[in-house]
Amino acid sequence: MTTEPPAGPPENWFIDDRCTNCDVARQLAPDLVREHAGRSELIRQPRDADERRQLLAAAHACPTRSVRPGTGPLDPAGDPFPLALADDLLLLGHNSRHTAGANSYLCRRPTGWVMVDTPRYSEALAARYAALGPVTDILLTHRDHAAHGRAYADRLGARLRIHEGDLDAAPDADRVLRGTGPAEVSPGLVAHPFPGHTRGSVLYVVDERYCFSGDSLYWSRTTGDIEVAESVTWYSIEELAASLERGLGVLRFEWLLPGHGDRRRMPVAEADRRLRALAGRCRKLRPRPVDFGAHRW
């Protein structure tokens, strides 16, 4: 049974022309927002309270604030973030224009939370995260998502981590990952250097459950599978294929949690099977010019 929207004047939601096609609104309100002509487009107005909550989440996550009610500014009281994806996993929303609109997460560990990539920075948001408990580490998946890392690390008393391949994007990082072999950040939390999208891209895997993949891997709604952003690979598609080969049988996870593209939960065996098939497809890929329009969400 559907629940009627709150009484009051129609909100007349819309998406304005500042949209950068980052996909976050389509992830959070998949039945209401679609991609059209290189941007997000509202299909229809929400029909019930659940759909209104979806649009509120999309609005508070949108990095350009393009998802808007026609009645005026967003009410902070409607902000659903951090949004629980599991008991120990939060989606932070408030995506930033300075990180290409990427998703970010908090994951609870025995010694405190770790933040994977960052939302936009504000004191109000930082205070919200600090109130959840200690944040021990800010884990940057690659250079494109580094913009607010230092600010959050300083405010939350956390260690900022990045790979040496992208160190120039966060030269004041507290910990630097090196090489291409897996490195244990803390018990159960392993960094897997994954050069390809950028020279310093990293996957972070938690307890063989969560894989925070940055822009290296994502779930594509178009293909219904795990994919690489082959048309938006800044460093080397051949190195990305090599990273996948090194990860076969080593990368084990249930949840794929990317910076861009859809999230997906699946059995470990299915994830392994899909990664092996993806590695086979990637062996055939060759360098091509960066083309955002060719990306398959």
N, C-alpha and C positions, 0 to 999 in steps of 0.2 A: 504494500500500500504506500502510495506517495504521500509526502508531507507538503502541504501548501507553503509557498514562500511567505515570509512575514507580511502582515498587513501594512499598507502604506502605498505611496506612489510608486509606479514602475521605475526600476533603476536604469533601464535602457543601457545595458552594458555594451561596450564597444572596444575595439582595438585600434589604436591610432597609427599613423604612418611612420612613427619612430621605430616600429618593430624591426629588429635585426635578424629575425628568423633563428633565434637561439634554441628554439624547441621547448623551452621550459613550460610554457602555457599549455602546449599540446600534451605534455607528460602529465600535468596536474589536472587538466580538464579535457580528457581525450574525446568525450562525446559532444563537446561544445565548441572545440577549436580545431581547425584543420590548417594544413599548409596550402596556400594558394598564391601563385605568382611570386614566389620567393619571400613570403612573410606569413605570419599567422593571421587567420581570419575567423571571426566569430560566426558559427553556423546558425545559432538561434539563442534566444534568451533562456535562462534557467527556468525549469518547470517546477522545481521543488527545492526544499531546504538543502538537500544533499548536493544538488547541482550548484546552488548558490555558494556553498562552502568550497566547492571545487574552483569556482571563479575567484573567490576571495583568496584562495591559496595561490592561484596563478597571478593575481594582481600583486600580492605581496612578494612574490618571487621575481616577477618580471624586472629585468635590469634597467629597462628604459621607462618603466611605469606606463607602458602602453595599454595595458588591460585596465579599463576604467569603468566605473559606474557613471551614468550620465547625470546623477544627482549631485555630484561634487567630489571633493577629495575623499580618499580612502579613510575609513575610520580605523585607527590603530587597534581598537577593541576587537576588530574582526581578524586580526593577525593570527594565523594558526601555528606559526613557527616558534620554536623547533617542532617539527612534525614527526611523531614516532613511527618508524617503519618496523621496529621490533623493540623488545624491552631494553636493549643495549645499543640501539642504533637510531639516530635522529637525522632527518633531513633539515638543513638550516634555512633554506629559502633565501630571500633577500640577495639574489644573485647580483653580481657587480658588473657594470660595463667595463671595468678595468681588468676583469678576468674572463673576458669574452662571454659573459653571461653564464659561467659554469656553475654546476651544482657543487655543494659542499656538505660535509657530514661531520657529526660527532659520534664517536664510538666509545663505549665505556669499557675500560680495562681495569684489572685489579687495583692499580695504583692511581687511577683517575681517568679522565676523558682524553682521547686524542682527537684533534680536529684534522680532517683531511681536506686540503684546499680551504678556501675561506669565502664567506659571504662578504658583502660590502662592509666597510668598517664604519661603525658609529659607537659612541660611548654607551648608548642605550642598549645596543645589541651585545656589546662586550660584557656589560653588566648582567645581562640576561644569561649569558653562557657561564660567567663566573659564579652565578648563584646556583648552578647545577652541581658544583663541586670543582675540585682542582682539574685543570687542563694541563697535562704534562708535556704534550708535544703538538706542534703544528707540522703536519706532513704535507709537503708540496709535491704533487705528482709531476710537475714540469713547469717550465718557464712561463707559459701563458697564464698560469693561475697564481703567480707569485706576488701580485701587487700589494695585498694587504697582510702578507705573512708576518712581516716584522712588527707591524702595529699590534696585531693580535698577540704575538709572542710576548711583546713587552707588557702589554696590558694584563695578560693572564699569567705571566710568569712561566711561560712554556718555552721549550727548546724548539727552534726552527730548523727544519731539516730539508735539504734539497740534494740532488745529485750533482757531482762535479761537472757533468756535461752542460748543465744549465746554471752553473754557479754565478755567472755574471748577472743573472736576473735577481739573485738574492745574495750578494757578496758578503753580507753580514750574517749569514746563516750560522747557527751554533753548532750544527753537526752536518758533515758532508759525506754523502754516500759515494763510493768509488767502485770502478770496475763494472763488470756485468754479472757477477755472481750474487746469489741471494745473501742478504745480510739481516741478522736478527736485530730488530730495533729494541724489542723487549720480549719476554717469554710469550710465545704464541703470535707475535706480530712480526712479520717478515717482509722486508723490502726486496722486490725483484726488479733490478734495473732492466729497462725495456726500451733501449734506443730505437728510434724509428720516427714516431711523430715529431719528436725533437731529440737532440743528442742525449739529453738528460732525463728522458721520461722514465717513470717508475710506477710499478704496480705495488700496492700494499695489501697483503693478505693477512687476515685475522682469523686465527684458530681454524684454518681451512674451511671457513664459513663465508666470510665477506671478502670480496675482491674489489678494492677501490682502484679503478683502472684509468683515471684521468681521461685523456683523449686517445688512449692506445686501443681500447676495445670498448664496444658498446652493443646494446641490443637494438637491432634495426626492425622497426615496424614494417618496413617495405619488404624485407626478405624473410622476416620471421626467424632470425638467426643472429649469432654473434658475428660482428663485422669489425673491420678496421676502417678508419677514415682515409681510404686510399686516395681520394681526390684532395685531401687537406693534410698531406704529409710534408712537413717543413724540412725534415732532415734527410731521410732515406727510406724508401719503401723496401729496398733490399735488406737494410738493417732491421726493419720491422719484421720481415719474414724470418730473419735469423733469430730475433728475439723470441718469436713464436716457437721456433724449433727448439730452442733451449728450454722453453717452458713446458714442453710436452711431458706429461707424467710428473712434473714438478708442481705446476700450478694446479691446486685443488681448491675448489670453492663451491658454495651453493648460491651465493648472491653476487651478481655482477652489478657494480655500482659505479657508473661512469660520471665524468664531468659533463659530457654532452651525450644525448641519445637516451634511450629508455633504460630503466633498471629492469632486472629480471631475476627471478628465483627459480632454481631448477635443481634436480639431484646432482650430486658430485659426478656420477658416471656420465650423465647427459652433458654436463659442462665439458668434461674431458673429451667426449666424442665430438662435440661441436668445435672445440679448439683444434683437434686433429684435422677435421675437415677444413677449417679455416686455414690452417697451416698449408694444406695442400693447395688451396686456392691462391694463397699469397705467394707461393713459390713461382707462380706464373705472372705475377705483377711486375711491371716495369715502370721506371720513373715517368711522371707526367706533370705538366704544369698544375699548380694549385688552382682549383676550380670549386668554389663554394657552391655554385649552382648545381654541380654534379653529385653533391653529397646525398646519400640515400638515408633519410631518417627512418 
